[in-house]
Structure formats: structure tokens, C-alpha cells
Amino acid sequence: MIGDRFSAAAETYDRHARPQLALAQSVVSMIPEIYPEQILELGPGTGQLTRLLTERFPEVLIDAVDIAEKMIEHSRAKFSRFPQINWMIGDAQTFWNGDRYPLIVSSSALHWVSDLQKTFENVFQCLEPGGCFSLGMMLQGTLKELHALRKEIAPEKTPEITLPTYEETKDALQSAGFILERRKHSEEEIIYDDAKAFLKAIHEQGVTGGKVSSGNAPLNRAELSQLVADYQDLHASDDAVFATYETATFLLTKI
Ligand SMILES: C[S@@+](CC[C@H](N)C(=O)[O-])C[C@H]1O[C@@H](n2cnc3c(N)ncnc32)[C@H](O)[C@@H]1O
């Protein structure tokens, strides 16, 4: 289950989350010049985006809602000096506490949901008319080199579900009723020391074992060794290996 996997990665996530930090920075930079009374953050995890929010909006109340119980415990302890953050366990697909928020944010989290359309409709309901939703998503091209290799090495173990595309995400947001004010779509290559370090990093982000990089069953030892060797051969340059991350940031409003 998604919450359990992220709970397991709570202690190690930050050391390996460079692409996620860049996306969180992009989410904050998209927020217009407002000073909201309250913020809802969906999928805060270890609080990379939350920390940026506390810098940009000191003392503003933040309701931080994550599906993984251990992530919430970890972040509540880590941010104990920030009493304005209210850490809550909840599912972005259904979370509703009766409040309507002037600002909702989320980064590197909502691509995990099973029903994107339903999730965006729920976020729309939580947003106050005239409010803003700043959203950062990982998209289908993320870790494409790894997917291609896995397909070759163990075709029967490739993921059944993939991350959403840019068009699917944009269409689902508009169908939910949002007005698209700004967007940024990018593909970036992130460098790792070697293939082993790369696989360790994505494992410690809580990414393996789920729809981004794992399949219906884990790779066995021989398949894993082949994956490491082939990744090193195919995707190394200047003594490092690279992996693609496709991301998008959207600024949305509600009339
Ligand atoms: C990759 S982490 C990102 C954390 C943080 N926002 C960041 O930018 O680094 C994804 C987080 O989304 C949470 N998550 C996944 N699905 C969720 C859902 N349906 N509702 C709430 N949180 C969810 C996971 O538990 C995890 O903590």
C-alpha cells in the first residue's frame, strides 16, 4: 500500500530527493503575491515543500495532510518548532474537513493517486472561490531509462500502471473546473555517481515497489544485477549515470 511504502522511506527520503526539491521550489515560485490566512498542503511527506512555505508565509496556518502515518509522525517531530503546522493523516482523494482554503499546494505527491480526476475534483471542492492551487507533478517520462531496461530484462514484471502524462493531467484539472493560469513543463537529466547509487536513491525516496519503477513482483537477484550492469553501460557519461525526470508545475484558480 502506498502509505506503507512512504512510511518506510520517511527517514531516508530527504538525502536523495533533489528532483523533488526542485519541483517544490517551482511550486512555491508559481504562487502569486498573496498572503493567505490558511494553507492546505497535500502529500507533504518529510516536509520539503512545507519548509519553503514556512519561509515564504511565516506564521500562516498550514494543514498538512499525508496518507502515510509514519511520514506524519516523522514530520510532526521534525517540525516541532513550527506550531502553525497541523499534521494530519488523510487521503488527498477524499480529504474534506469542511474548510475552504485560499491556497492549496502539493508537490511530487498527487501522481501517486489511483484516480486523478476524482482527486482534482476533491481539491476543487476544498478551494475557496478566488483561491489558488499550485501543483507540482512527476509525469510519465520520469525514470524512462529504468522502465525500458526493466521491460527488456523482466517483461512480465513491468508496472501495470504508469504515471500520468502532461495532457492527461491538464485535461483532468480543467474537467474538475480549474482555470489554468500558468504552467511549466520540463524534462531534466539528474546525475548519480553510478547505477547502484541511482537505484539506492530511488529506493530511499520510496519510489521502488510502486507504480513508478517496480512491477507486479520484485526483481530477483540475477535480474537486479543485470539491471545495474546494463544501466551503467547504457546511461553513463563522464563517470556518472543519468536518469530523466519529467515534471510539470501548474498554477490554477477557481472562479
Ligand atoms: C515523494 S513524497 C513527496 C513529499 C513532498 N511533498 C516533497 O515535495 O518532497 C510523496 C508523498 O505523498 C504522499 N501521498 C501519496 N498518495 C497520497 C494521497 N492519496 N493522499 C495524501 N498523501 C499521499 C506519500 O505518503 C508521500 O509522503
The ligand as a Gaussian input file, in Angstrom:
#p B3LYP/6-31G(d) Opt

LIG

0 1
 C        7.513000      11.777000      -2.942000
 S        6.728000      12.255000      -1.439000
 C        6.735000      13.984000      -1.681000
 C        6.779000      14.746000      -0.429000
 C        6.928000      16.249000      -0.526000
 N        5.703000      16.887000      -0.991000
 C        8.098000      16.692000      -1.358000
 O        7.893000      17.535000      -2.222000
 O        9.211000      16.217000      -1.134000
 C        5.047000      11.865000      -1.749000
 C        4.161000      11.931000      -0.532000
 O        2.802000      11.874000      -0.973000
 C        2.093000      11.073000      -0.059000
 N        0.885000      10.584000      -0.719000
 C        0.771000       9.680000      -1.711000
 N       -0.516000       9.486000      -2.036000
 C       -1.241000      10.301000      -1.231000
 C       -2.634000      10.544000      -1.078000
 N       -3.534000       9.909000      -1.825000
 N       -3.028000      11.440000      -0.151000
 C       -2.120000      12.085000       0.631000
 N       -0.786000      11.876000       0.545000
 C       -0.355000      10.998000      -0.379000
 C        3.071000       9.974000       0.309000
 O        2.718000       9.317000       1.520000
 C        4.368000      10.772000       0.429000
 O        4.578000      11.253000       1.729000

